[in-house]
Amino acid sequence: MKPSFLVLSVLLALILCGNAIVISTGVIVGASLTGLAGVAVSLNCLIYECCRKPDSKSSAAALELDFKKHVFGQHIVQDVVVNAIRAHFDKIESSRKPLVMSFHGPSGTGKNYVAGFVATALFKNGIRSKFVKKFTAATTDKDLAGKVKEAVKNCPYSLFIFDEIELMPKGVFDPIVSLLDHHSDLEDHDFSKSVFIFLSNSAGAEITKTLKSIMVAGRYRDETGLEDFQHVAQLGAYNIEGGLHRSKLIASHVIDHFVPFLPLEQIHVELCIKKEYILNGCPDEPTEKDIRKIIALAMTKDDTKTFSNGGCKRIHKTVASHCNPQRKKY
């Protein structure tokens, strides 16, 4: 057997036996062996997740499709997030800072949901990817900067998601401000290719109040734009107690997009119910009677009497319980 085929056979055997491999073509001498190494790397990445630059066109297209199918009542979110992801990875080689987005709005409006779709668009294993790091109030500690540096060292294109930031201690994000700023190439770590997403219910009341005022004035919610809410979201996040209260993260202007999630109306909750019927594998489509019953069980109006208090948060379990008796028994 020729050496080149021997090398390929060994590499393929390692892959098929369940061993993810890291190959340095500098170790393999010879043009033919280098080519074989490239083939082996490609095969390895088909089976195991590799740190690769996300494609701007396919990632943006995947996001657009998922938003149209699964996210309701958030036209501003769709425009801002899709365009931000497309622009970031389209010019990734000349990027001078990471993409930083801060999602704000009432509970149940889809902030975690949208962050999950971003992960799916960027990485093969989505939110479960080893290149996606999710932090909550319970898992964020004093060594936050160290964990971020380690993740970026392993993959420059890492996605960081910070949930429940209103529950985190004041100033917790101050140590990573320099990592998110322009020319964020520190200690041989290049953070400029990464994406950071902060999720918070803060400013939800302010966003709701603003939308209600706009609608009372005669404008439709779909006629609103980012300019109507961005300042409200930023001020709300800065002034409300929690992880971003008086934070250097805001004061240093390293957050590229404050993304407002609008409160949902009953029509959007009804769309959530229909979607959950599909996701739960319910045998039939919901009737108007089914929808009215689930609305009565899982939705209440907020103080404005216009929006859902809690968005679609209670819909999933309510639909699962409602359609379970209809399942066929085998």
C-alpha beads as a LAMMPS data file, in Angstrom:
LAMMPS data file: protein, C-alpha beads

330 atoms
329 bonds

1 atom types
1 bond types

-500.0 500.0 xlo xhi
-500.0 500.0 ylo yhi
-500.0 500.0 zlo zhi

Masses

1 110.0

Atoms # bond

1 1 1 0.000 0.000 0.000
2 1 1 1.401 3.429 -0.936
3 1 1 2.182 5.775 1.988
4 1 1 -0.391 8.325 0.854
5 1 1 -3.171 5.753 0.884
6 1 1 -1.887 4.416 4.190
7 1 1 -2.149 7.874 5.766
8 1 1 -5.672 8.376 4.414
9 1 1 -6.738 4.937 5.643
10 1 1 -5.474 5.672 9.128
11 1 1 -7.203 9.061 9.185
12 1 1 -10.484 7.594 7.956
13 1 1 -10.253 4.828 10.537
14 1 1 -9.817 7.372 13.313
15 1 1 -12.845 9.296 12.095
16 1 1 -15.113 6.290 11.685
17 1 1 -14.101 4.927 15.087
18 1 1 -15.443 8.057 16.730
19 1 1 -12.246 9.988 17.256
20 1 1 -12.368 13.649 16.365
21 1 1 -8.953 14.649 15.061
22 1 1 -7.016 17.842 14.702
23 1 1 -4.691 17.848 11.714
24 1 1 -1.833 20.227 11.097
25 1 1 -0.883 20.087 7.433
26 1 1 2.547 21.370 8.389
27 1 1 3.255 18.017 10.004
28 1 1 2.405 16.093 6.854
29 1 1 5.102 16.528 4.251
30 1 1 4.422 16.423 0.533
31 1 1 1.805 17.903 -1.732
32 1 1 -0.169 14.694 -2.090
33 1 1 -0.275 14.100 1.642
34 1 1 -1.327 17.699 2.213
35 1 1 -4.232 17.168 -0.161
36 1 1 -5.201 13.987 1.661
37 1 1 -5.054 15.830 4.953
38 1 1 -7.479 18.381 3.545
39 1 1 -9.870 15.603 2.537
40 1 1 -9.595 14.061 5.987
41 1 1 -10.301 17.405 7.648
42 1 1 -13.425 17.854 5.498
43 1 1 -14.633 14.365 6.354
44 1 1 -13.894 14.972 10.000
45 1 1 -15.984 18.159 9.983
46 1 1 -18.904 16.366 8.321
47 1 1 -19.125 14.094 11.350
48 1 1 -17.837 16.324 14.121
49 1 1 -18.465 20.006 14.587
50 1 1 -15.531 22.174 13.562
51 1 1 -14.819 25.824 14.225
52 1 1 -15.532 27.335 10.835
53 1 1 -16.414 30.808 9.645
54 1 1 -20.197 30.979 9.183
55 1 1 -21.275 31.882 5.672
56 1 1 -22.984 35.282 5.696
57 1 1 -25.485 34.476 2.930
58 1 1 -26.598 31.060 4.162
59 1 1 -26.707 32.172 7.813
60 1 1 -28.857 35.219 6.993
61 1 1 -31.126 33.144 4.749
62 1 1 -31.581 30.521 7.478
63 1 1 -32.454 33.225 9.997
64 1 1 -34.969 34.860 7.674
65 1 1 -36.697 31.537 7.053
66 1 1 -36.851 30.601 10.747
67 1 1 -38.162 34.032 11.712
68 1 1 -40.919 33.912 9.094
69 1 1 -42.007 30.446 10.228
70 1 1 -41.636 30.694 13.982
71 1 1 -41.365 34.280 15.283
72 1 1 -44.539 36.374 15.454
73 1 1 -45.108 40.085 15.974
74 1 1 -41.422 41.038 15.877
75 1 1 -40.811 42.727 12.515
76 1 1 -38.127 45.010 13.984
77 1 1 -36.250 42.057 15.461
78 1 1 -36.269 40.235 12.143
79 1 1 -34.856 43.188 10.234
80 1 1 -32.199 44.178 12.769
81 1 1 -30.882 40.721 13.662
82 1 1 -30.769 39.334 10.121
83 1 1 -29.022 42.425 8.766
84 1 1 -26.595 42.517 11.696
85 1 1 -25.562 38.874 11.243
86 1 1 -25.244 39.282 7.482
87 1 1 -23.112 42.429 7.761
88 1 1 -20.870 41.005 10.495
89 1 1 -19.914 37.812 8.688
90 1 1 -19.877 39.384 5.246
91 1 1 -16.979 41.626 6.347
92 1 1 -15.564 39.312 9.006
93 1 1 -11.942 39.465 7.853
94 1 1 -11.854 43.246 8.237
95 1 1 -13.953 43.321 11.418
96 1 1 -12.542 45.558 14.152
97 1 1 -14.875 44.466 16.953
98 1 1 -17.273 41.647 17.798
99 1 1 -20.963 41.961 17.011
100 1 1 -22.775 42.884 20.242
101 1 1 -26.568 42.875 20.484
102 1 1 -28.778 43.489 23.502
103 1 1 -32.333 42.096 23.380
104 1 1 -34.920 43.862 25.539
105 1 1 -38.654 43.441 26.008
106 1 1 -41.407 41.854 28.087
107 1 1 -41.286 38.203 29.113
108 1 1 -42.545 35.700 26.541
109 1 1 -41.833 37.820 23.463
110 1 1 -39.161 35.497 22.018
111 1 1 -35.743 36.744 23.156
112 1 1 -34.370 33.290 24.008
113 1 1 -36.148 31.864 20.999
114 1 1 -34.431 34.271 18.608
115 1 1 -31.025 33.717 20.250
116 1 1 -31.515 29.991 19.642
117 1 1 -32.201 30.578 15.954
118 1 1 -29.014 32.652 15.701
119 1 1 -27.076 29.705 17.158
120 1 1 -28.718 27.327 14.673
121 1 1 -27.867 29.601 11.754
122 1 1 -24.209 29.843 12.753
123 1 1 -23.303 26.363 13.975
124 1 1 -24.039 22.784 12.994
125 1 1 -25.206 21.793 16.487
126 1 1 -27.076 25.028 17.158
127 1 1 -27.599 26.002 20.788
128 1 1 -25.894 22.739 21.848
129 1 1 -22.732 23.611 19.952
130 1 1 -19.493 23.598 21.912
131 1 1 -18.842 26.977 20.294
132 1 1 -21.970 28.497 21.869
133 1 1 -21.535 29.591 25.468
134 1 1 -24.674 30.469 27.408
135 1 1 -24.489 32.201 30.779
136 1 1 -27.302 32.769 33.275
137 1 1 -27.463 34.511 36.634
138 1 1 -26.636 31.159 38.249
139 1 1 -23.635 30.351 36.026
140 1 1 -21.940 33.751 35.674
141 1 1 -19.038 34.253 38.088
142 1 1 -16.055 36.524 38.670
143 1 1 -13.980 34.698 36.041
144 1 1 -16.297 35.717 33.209
145 1 1 -13.473 37.355 31.238
146 1 1 -11.344 34.225 31.597
147 1 1 -14.122 31.989 30.270
148 1 1 -14.719 34.299 27.314
149 1 1 -10.998 34.358 26.473
150 1 1 -10.749 30.574 26.637
151 1 1 -13.763 30.132 24.335
152 1 1 -12.392 32.608 21.771
153 1 1 -9.005 30.893 21.889
154 1 1 -10.724 27.633 20.910
155 1 1 -12.917 29.284 18.265
156 1 1 -12.730 32.940 17.180
157 1 1 -16.306 32.726 15.822
158 1 1 -17.829 31.793 19.197
159 1 1 -21.348 32.902 20.127
160 1 1 -21.950 34.131 23.688
161 1 1 -25.478 34.394 25.102
162 1 1 -26.120 36.072 28.462
163 1 1 -29.605 35.376 29.808
164 1 1 -31.411 36.899 32.801
165 1 1 -28.995 39.824 32.904
166 1 1 -31.401 41.851 35.030
167 1 1 -30.800 39.246 37.779
168 1 1 -27.014 39.495 37.584
169 1 1 -24.977 41.665 39.980
170 1 1 -24.324 45.254 39.023
171 1 1 -20.988 45.631 37.228
172 1 1 -20.630 41.929 36.385
173 1 1 -19.921 42.762 32.736
174 1 1 -17.387 45.534 33.339
175 1 1 -14.361 43.150 33.067
176 1 1 -15.264 42.207 29.477
177 1 1 -15.906 45.724 28.139
178 1 1 -12.400 45.969 26.653
179 1 1 -12.956 42.642 24.866
180 1 1 -15.990 44.036 23.069
181 1 1 -14.483 47.328 21.980
182 1 1 -12.795 48.268 18.691
183 1 1 -9.452 46.588 17.925
184 1 1 -10.296 43.915 20.500
185 1 1 -7.159 41.852 19.824
186 1 1 -5.761 41.299 23.308
187 1 1 -3.185 38.815 24.570
188 1 1 -3.197 36.921 21.271
189 1 1 -6.997 36.573 21.470
190 1 1 -8.987 38.044 18.575
191 1 1 -12.528 38.784 19.743
192 1 1 -13.540 40.724 16.633
193 1 1 -15.098 37.686 14.924
194 1 1 -17.348 36.651 17.822
195 1 1 -21.007 37.456 18.533
196 1 1 -22.333 38.514 21.944
197 1 1 -26.063 38.584 22.761
198 1 1 -27.490 39.929 26.027
199 1 1 -31.086 39.048 26.970
200 1 1 -33.176 40.974 29.458
201 1 1 -36.759 41.768 30.431
202 1 1 -35.536 45.227 31.396
203 1 1 -37.121 48.114 29.515
204 1 1 -40.098 45.856 28.789
205 1 1 -42.521 48.211 30.521
206 1 1 -41.071 51.217 28.693
207 1 1 -41.294 49.487 25.313
208 1 1 -44.900 48.451 26.010
209 1 1 -45.865 51.962 27.038
210 1 1 -44.240 53.435 23.940
211 1 1 -46.002 50.998 21.589
212 1 1 -49.364 51.644 23.262
213 1 1 -48.910 55.401 22.780
214 1 1 -48.001 54.909 19.120
215 1 1 -51.073 52.748 18.510
216 1 1 -53.375 55.196 20.325
217 1 1 -52.015 57.923 18.041
218 1 1 -53.284 55.936 15.052
219 1 1 -50.206 54.072 13.775
220 1 1 -50.124 50.309 13.277
221 1 1 -47.430 48.303 15.103
222 1 1 -46.052 47.095 11.752
223 1 1 -45.421 50.731 10.795
224 1 1 -43.025 51.204 13.714
225 1 1 -39.268 50.978 13.344
226 1 1 -36.128 50.631 15.404
227 1 1 -35.900 54.399 15.802
228 1 1 -39.157 54.369 17.801
229 1 1 -37.794 52.070 20.526
230 1 1 -33.981 51.883 20.496
231 1 1 -33.463 54.883 22.791
232 1 1 -36.187 53.608 25.126
233 1 1 -34.519 50.186 25.335
234 1 1 -31.080 51.692 25.956
235 1 1 -32.230 54.058 28.707
236 1 1 -34.343 51.360 30.336
237 1 1 -31.453 48.902 30.420
238 1 1 -29.093 51.528 31.851
239 1 1 -31.420 52.779 34.583
240 1 1 -33.061 49.570 35.819
241 1 1 -31.346 47.636 38.622
242 1 1 -29.416 44.585 37.453
243 1 1 -26.439 43.563 35.356
244 1 1 -26.589 46.567 33.008
245 1 1 -27.482 49.185 35.635
246 1 1 -25.037 52.076 35.140
247 1 1 -22.896 49.556 33.283
248 1 1 -19.679 50.401 31.432
249 1 1 -21.028 48.070 28.767
250 1 1 -23.569 50.748 27.837
251 1 1 -21.552 53.816 28.797
252 1 1 -18.641 52.668 26.592
253 1 1 -20.956 52.285 23.573
254 1 1 -19.736 48.774 22.731
255 1 1 -23.306 47.475 22.210
256 1 1 -23.988 47.764 18.488
257 1 1 -27.737 47.120 18.536
258 1 1 -30.354 47.540 21.237
259 1 1 -33.086 45.290 19.850
260 1 1 -36.640 45.937 21.128
261 1 1 -39.035 42.984 21.425
262 1 1 -42.576 44.286 21.239
263 1 1 -45.377 43.004 23.497
264 1 1 -47.625 40.487 21.756
265 1 1 -51.301 40.870 20.994
266 1 1 -53.863 38.060 21.017
267 1 1 -53.495 37.515 17.269
268 1 1 -49.819 36.653 17.809
269 1 1 -50.629 34.304 20.684
270 1 1 -53.088 32.498 18.398
271 1 1 -50.272 32.009 15.879
272 1 1 -48.132 30.575 18.691
273 1 1 -50.917 28.100 19.498
274 1 1 -51.127 26.912 15.879
275 1 1 -47.361 26.506 15.723
276 1 1 -47.298 24.553 19.003
277 1 1 -49.967 22.198 17.673
278 1 1 -47.520 21.252 14.932
279 1 1 -44.488 21.020 17.243
280 1 1 -46.413 18.872 19.742
281 1 1 -47.536 16.469 17.030
282 1 1 -51.214 17.048 17.724
283 1 1 -53.313 14.862 15.407
284 1 1 -55.585 17.684 14.228
285 1 1 -55.350 21.404 13.612
286 1 1 -56.825 23.535 16.405
287 1 1 -60.408 24.622 15.933
288 1 1 -61.600 28.091 16.884
289 1 1 -63.056 26.482 20.014
290 1 1 -59.659 24.950 20.866
291 1 1 -57.929 28.286 20.428
292 1 1 -60.462 30.121 22.590
293 1 1 -60.073 27.509 25.344
294 1 1 -56.259 27.705 25.316
295 1 1 -56.373 31.508 25.273
296 1 1 -58.645 31.437 28.332
297 1 1 -56.255 29.100 30.149
298 1 1 -52.878 30.536 29.155
299 1 1 -53.276 34.219 28.369
300 1 1 -54.206 37.275 30.359
301 1 1 -54.157 40.899 29.240
302 1 1 -51.675 43.325 30.752
303 1 1 -52.534 46.675 32.343
304 1 1 -53.012 48.250 28.908
305 1 1 -55.768 45.711 28.102
306 1 1 -54.135 45.412 24.684
307 1 1 -51.185 43.059 25.046
308 1 1 -50.631 39.538 26.344
309 1 1 -49.214 39.457 29.856
310 1 1 -46.343 36.989 29.393
311 1 1 -46.528 36.746 25.623
312 1 1 -46.538 33.118 24.473
313 1 1 -44.646 31.813 27.495
314 1 1 -47.410 29.530 28.825
315 1 1 -48.614 28.291 25.452
316 1 1 -46.261 25.331 24.984
317 1 1 -47.309 23.327 28.050
318 1 1 -50.963 24.300 27.741
319 1 1 -51.145 23.071 24.147
320 1 1 -49.320 19.850 25.069
321 1 1 -51.840 19.176 27.815
322 1 1 -54.817 20.165 25.676
323 1 1 -54.035 17.982 22.672
324 1 1 -52.709 14.970 24.612
325 1 1 -56.149 13.322 25.040
326 1 1 -56.596 13.588 21.261
327 1 1 -53.478 11.497 20.546
328 1 1 -54.069 8.094 19.027
329 1 1 -53.491 5.197 21.382
330 1 1 -51.658 2.184 20.035

Bonds

1 1 1 2
2 1 2 3
3 1 3 4
4 1 4 5
5 1 5 6
6 1 6 7
7 1 7 8
8 1 8 9
9 1 9 10
10 1 10 11
11 1 11 12
12 1 12 13
13 1 13 14
14 1 14 15
15 1 15 16
16 1 16 17
17 1 17 18
18 1 18 19
19 1 19 20
20 1 20 21
21 1 21 22
22 1 22 23
23 1 23 24
24 1 24 25
25 1 25 26
26 1 26 27
27 1 27 28
28 1 28 29
29 1 29 30
30 1 30 31
31 1 31 32
32 1 32 33
33 1 33 34
34 1 34 35
35 1 35 36
36 1 36 37
37 1 37 38
38 1 38 39
39 1 39 40
40 1 40 41
41 1 41 42
42 1 42 43
43 1 43 44
44 1 44 45
45 1 45 46
46 1 46 47
47 1 47 48
48 1 48 49
49 1 49 50
50 1 50 51
51 1 51 52
52 1 52 53
53 1 53 54
54 1 54 55
55 1 55 56
56 1 56 57
57 1 57 58
58 1 58 59
59 1 59 60
60 1 60 61
61 1 61 62
62 1 62 63
63 1 63 64
64 1 64 65
65 1 65 66
66 1 66 67
67 1 67 68
68 1 68 69
69 1 69 70
70 1 70 71
71 1 71 72
72 1 72 73
73 1 73 74
74 1 74 75
75 1 75 76
76 1 76 77
77 1 77 78
78 1 78 79
79 1 79 80
80 1 80 81
81 1 81 82
82 1 82 83
83 1 83 84
84 1 84 85
85 1 85 86
86 1 86 87
87 1 87 88
88 1 88 89
89 1 89 90
90 1 90 91
91 1 91 92
92 1 92 93
93 1 93 94
94 1 94 95
95 1 95 96
96 1 96 97
97 1 97 98
98 1 98 99
99 1 99 100
100 1 100 101
101 1 101 102
102 1 102 103
103 1 103 104
104 1 104 105
105 1 105 106
106 1 106 107
107 1 107 108
108 1 108 109
109 1 109 110
110 1 110 111
111 1 111 112
112 1 112 113
113 1 113 114
114 1 114 115
115 1 115 116
116 1 116 117
117 1 117 118
118 1 118 119
119 1 119 120
120 1 120 121
121 1 121 122
122 1 122 123
123 1 123 124
124 1 124 125
125 1 125 126
126 1 126 127
127 1 127 128
128 1 128 129
129 1 129 130
130 1 130 131
131 1 131 132
132 1 132 133
133 1 133 134
134 1 134 135
135 1 135 136
136 1 136 137
137 1 137 138
138 1 138 139
139 1 139 140
140 1 140 141
141 1 141 142
142 1 142 143
143 1 143 144
144 1 144 145
145 1 145 146
146 1 146 147
147 1 147 148
148 1 148 149
149 1 149 150
150 1 150 151
151 1 151 152
152 1 152 153
153 1 153 154
154 1 154 155
155 1 155 156
156 1 156 157
157 1 157 158
158 1 158 159
159 1 159 160
160 1 160 161
161 1 161 162
162 1 162 163
163 1 163 164
164 1 164 165
165 1 165 166
166 1 166 167
167 1 167 168
168 1 168 169
169 1 169 170
170 1 170 171
171 1 171 172
172 1 172 173
173 1 173 174
174 1 174 175
175 1 175 176
176 1 176 177
177 1 177 178
178 1 178 179
179 1 179 180
180 1 180 181
181 1 181 182
182 1 182 183
183 1 183 184
184 1 184 185
185 1 185 186
186 1 186 187
187 1 187 188
188 1 188 189
189 1 189 190
190 1 190 191
191 1 191 192
192 1 192 193
193 1 193 194
194 1 194 195
195 1 195 196
196 1 196 197
197 1 197 198
198 1 198 199
199 1 199 200
200 1 200 201
201 1 201 202
202 1 202 203
203 1 203 204
204 1 204 205
205 1 205 206
206 1 206 207
207 1 207 208
208 1 208 209
209 1 209 210
210 1 210 211
211 1 211 212
212 1 212 213
213 1 213 214
214 1 214 215
215 1 215 216
216 1 216 217
217 1 217 218
218 1 218 219
219 1 219 220
220 1 220 221
221 1 221 222
222 1 222 223
223 1 223 224
224 1 224 225
225 1 225 226
226 1 226 227
227 1 227 228
228 1 228 229
229 1 229 230
230 1 230 231
231 1 231 232
232 1 232 233
233 1 233 234
234 1 234 235
235 1 235 236
236 1 236 237
237 1 237 238
238 1 238 239
239 1 239 240
240 1 240 241
241 1 241 242
242 1 242 243
243 1 243 244
244 1 244 245
245 1 245 246
246 1 246 247
247 1 247 248
248 1 248 249
249 1 249 250
250 1 250 251
251 1 251 252
252 1 252 253
253 1 253 254
254 1 254 255
255 1 255 256
256 1 256 257
257 1 257 258
258 1 258 259
259 1 259 260
260 1 260 261
261 1 261 262
262 1 262 263
263 1 263 264
264 1 264 265
265 1 265 266
266 1 266 267
267 1 267 268
268 1 268 269
269 1 269 270
270 1 270 271
271 1 271 272
272 1 272 273
273 1 273 274
274 1 274 275
275 1 275 276
276 1 276 277
277 1 277 278
278 1 278 279
279 1 279 280
280 1 280 281
281 1 281 282
282 1 282 283
283 1 283 284
284 1 284 285
285 1 285 286
286 1 286 287
287 1 287 288
288 1 288 289
289 1 289 290
290 1 290 291
291 1 291 292
292 1 292 293
293 1 293 294
294 1 294 295
295 1 295 296
296 1 296 297
297 1 297 298
298 1 298 299
299 1 299 300
300 1 300 301
301 1 301 302
302 1 302 303
303 1 303 304
304 1 304 305
305 1 305 306
306 1 306 307
307 1 307 308
308 1 308 309
309 1 309 310
310 1 310 311
311 1 311 312
312 1 312 313
313 1 313 314
314 1 314 315
315 1 315 316
316 1 316 317
317 1 317 318
318 1 318 319
319 1 319 320
320 1 320 321
321 1 321 322
322 1 322 323
323 1 323 324
324 1 324 325
325 1 325 326
326 1 326 327
327 1 327 328
328 1 328 329
329 1 329 330
